[in-house]
Structure formats: structure tokens, C-alpha cells
Amino acid sequence: MKVIALLSGGMDSGVATALAIKVFGKIDYSIAIDYGQSHKAEIETSRQLALHYKIPWRMLHIPIPKGGLAMAHPKDIVREAPTNRISPTYVPQRNLLLISIAASYLEYLLTKEDEEGIIVIGVHRTDWSPHHPIYPDCSYSFISALQTAINIGSRFVYEGNGIIKIFAPFVNKTKADIVQTGMELHFPFDKTVTCYRGNPPCINCPSCRARYEAFKEAGYKDPLLTKYHLWDKAEEKWGSK
């Protein structure tokens, strides 16, 4: 078995990676991808998380056309998505690209002795549900369909060696569930980045709010906000909403 983790530097992929280590006993490779995102700090944070867990790490530059993306227009990062509308921070087919790259690297590592290959990703239900459709490439149906496509197009699978699975442990769970799992695994939340402006968090953008609300729902104070003495500010801004 070979295991590759998509490790962005955020808490979602970080906790998914930590859980994968517990479930599979190892991570053979972690990958961070620079696709032109506005928050470059996550690349270094990804490297630091890989060092923390003592797993091999590599960064890849894969530019995505910027078009009207929030990463090309910083003013958009503080805008909330209207109900039943895709977020202005949506990056077209980002997870298709990231998972496909991971699948390519994974198949390069797989040998006839391996019975399966695993791709780890931290997508979760808070980012996609019928009532809150922020990122469609975080949905269960997307992940399931992509796993099927990867296996259909794989030489490793075609030759009967085994199968390739996408390990997305939170695809049907919330961001609060990620917090709970991370706390149980003693995950270093204070070493992650979520805010589109990097660290310290701005306590203004949708990502900061989603992170705060996840910790609040799970019943914990965010170690990152505590580190920067910003938990009380977040409580004042969003606590009563």
C-alpha cells in the first residue's frame, strides 16, 4: 500500500493527514500545490506540518487561469456567498486538478506488491451541501465519481494489481467534526493557516468565520486565534450571530 496526502497547510487537509497516519500507519508522500492562490503562506505551513509529522514533502507549481477568481481580486475575499450560490473564492476544478496530480504521483509509486493506493484529501460537508453549496468539487458525488474515473484510467488497476481509493474522511462530516477529530489526535491547529490574508487571521473574511464557527460548535477555543490573542475579537464579531 502507498499513501499520498494533499497537504495544503490548512486545518482540513492537516487533520485528514493526521487521521490517515493513524488509520494507515504512514504517509509515503505529501504534496502542496501552488496554483496561484492569494494566501501563499499556506505553502510554508504545509511544509512545516510535513516536518511535524516527519513525512516527505514536495511543492508543485501548477498555474490555473485566474479569470475572475478571488485570488486575483483581493477585495472579493471578504464577500460571503449568497444563499444557494457558489462562493466568489471558488477556483474552477481545483480539486479535480489536485486529486489528478496526486493520482499520477501515486501510480508512479505503486508496485505489483501493493494491493491499493490511497489519496488523502480534507474536503468536508460544510463546504458543500444542498443548503450551503460553496464548492461543488467538495461534494461526496464528485469525490466518488472521480475515484471511479481514476480507477478506470489506471494501468495499476487495469492490470489487476489492486485499486486506488480517495480517503476523504470528512466528506460527509462538518468542519466542527474536523475540529473534534483534530483535538482527539492532538493536531497542531496553531501551526495552520486559514485566513486568505495569511497569519495573523484578519477576523473579517468568510474563511476566518467558518473556522471560528467550527471551533465554537465543537466546544473549543481555536489555538491559532488564542495564539494571536484574537479569540475574544472573533467572539465579539460572530459570537452572538
N, C-alpha and C positions, 0 to 999 in steps of 0.2 A: 504494500500500500504506500502511495505517495500523497502528501497533503500540501497544498499551496493555499496561502491566505492572501486575500486582498486587504491590505492594511493601510487605511487612508490616513490615520493619525487621529481620527475621531473616536468617540466613545463606542459607537455602534460596532464598527469593524474591530476595535480593540477588544471589546468583551467577547465578540464572536470568536476571535483568535484565541483568547484565553480559555474559552469553553472548549474549543477544538483540541487544544493541548490536553485538557482533562479527558475528553472523550476518546481521542485517537492516540494520545501518548506522545505526540510530536507534531511539529510543523517542519516540513522539509525546506520550504521557501516562503518568504513573504515578499509581496510586491506593492510598491507605491507608484502611482501613475500621475505624472504631471501632464494634465490635459489643457492647461491654460486657466485653471481655476484662480479666482481672485485671492483666496486665502492660502498663500504659498506656505505659511507656517506649518500646515499640516504635513508637508513632506518631511521636514526635520522631525516633527513629532512622531511620525511613522517610524523613522529610523531609531529614535530613542526608545519607542515601545519594543521594536525588534531587539535592541540591545538588552532591554529589561528582561525579555523572555529568552534571550540567548538563541535567537533563530536567525538564519541567513536572510539578508535583505537586499533588495535591488530596486532602484528607481528607474522608470522608463519615461521618456518624453514622447507623448502621443498627442499632437495638437488636434483640437476639434475646432471647426469653423465657428467663430464667435457670434456672428449674426446679431440677434437681439438679446443675447444672454446677459444675465445679471453680472456675470463675471467680467463682461465688457462694459457694463454700465453700473458703477458702484452705487448710484442713487437708488437702484432698484432693490438693493439687498435689505432695506428696511421695510419693504412693502409686504403686507400679508396677502396671500392669495384669496380672492373672493370665494365664497362658498361654491362648491362644485366646479371650480376652475383649477387648472394646473398652475403650480407656483411659478412666479417670474424667475425663480432661480433654477428652473428645470434645464438640464443640459441634454439635448437630444440624443437619445440612445446611449447614454453614458454607461449604464450597467451592461448593455449588450456588448459594448466595446471592451469594458474591463473584464468581464467574465470570459469573453472570447480570447483575450490575450492570456488570461490565466490558464484557460483550457489548452492553448497552444504550448505554453511552457510546461504544463503538467504532462501532456502527452510526450513531450521530449524526454521527461524524466522517467516515465513508466517503462518497465521491462516486462518480459514474459513471466517473470516470477511474481509480479504484482497482480493481485486479484481485483483491485479497484483503485481509482484515483479520486481525490477529494478536492473540491474548490470551496474555500470558506469565504462567506460574504455576510455582512451585517445588516442586510435590509430588514425592515420591520413594518408592522401593520399601521403604525402611527403615520407613516409616510404614504400609505395607500389604503383606502377603504372607500366603499361606495359613498359614504357621507363626507369624506375628507380626502379627495383624490389629489394629493400633492405631486407625487412622482409615479407614473404608471409602470415604470420599469422596476418598481419595488414590490409589485404585486405577486401573490402566490402563482397566479396563472402565467405570468411572464416567466418567473423562475422555473416553473415546471415545464413549460414549453421549450425554454432554452436548454434545459437539461436533456430533454428528448432529442433536440436538434444536434447537440454536441455528440451524443452517443451515436446517432445516425451517421454523422460525418467523421467518426473516429476510426482510424486504422486499428488502434489498440482494441477497440470493441469489435470491429468487423472481423478481425482475425480470431475472435473467441477468447481473448486473454482475460477479459473482465469487463467492468463497467466504470463509468465516470459519474460521480454524484456531486451535486451542488449542496453543500452543507450551509443552509440558511436557517439557523435555529430559531430566529425571531420573526420569520416571515409572517407568522400568524399570531405574533405577540406584539405588545406595545413597547414604547420606549421606556416606560416605567418598569416593565419586566426586565429590560436590559439592565437598568439600574439595580434591581433586586439581584439579578444573577451576578453582576459585577461585584456587588458588595459581598456576596457569598464566596466569590473567588478571590477576594482581596485585590481586585483590579485597581491599578493606579489612575483613578479618574483625574487626579490633579496633573497628570502628565499628558492629557489630551487637549485638543483644540476643537471647538465647535463654532465659535463666532466667525462670521465672514470677514471680520476685520482682524482676526487672529487673537492673541492674548496680550493684555488682559481683555476679557469679554466686554463688548460695548453695552450690554444690557438694553438693547434697543431693537435688534433685528429678530426676525422670526425664529432663527436657529437658537439664539440665546433664550427666547421664551420657551421654545419646545423643550430645551434641556432643563430649564428651571422647573417647568411643569412636570416633567418626568420624575425628577428627584422629589418634588413636593408630593406627587401622587404615591410614590414608593415609600414616603415617610422618612427621607434622609435629607440632610443638608449637602449640597454639592461641594465636594472637597476642592474643586477648582475655584468656585466662587468664594469659598471660605479663604482659600489661599490668597486671593486678591482683595479680601475684605469687601466683597460685593454681594454677599447673600442678602443682607438687610436691604440693599438698594433694590434687588430683584423682588424681594417681598413687598416693598412699598409700591413698586410699579405693577406687579401682577398678582400679588397675594390675595387680593380681595376680588379678583375678576373671575 
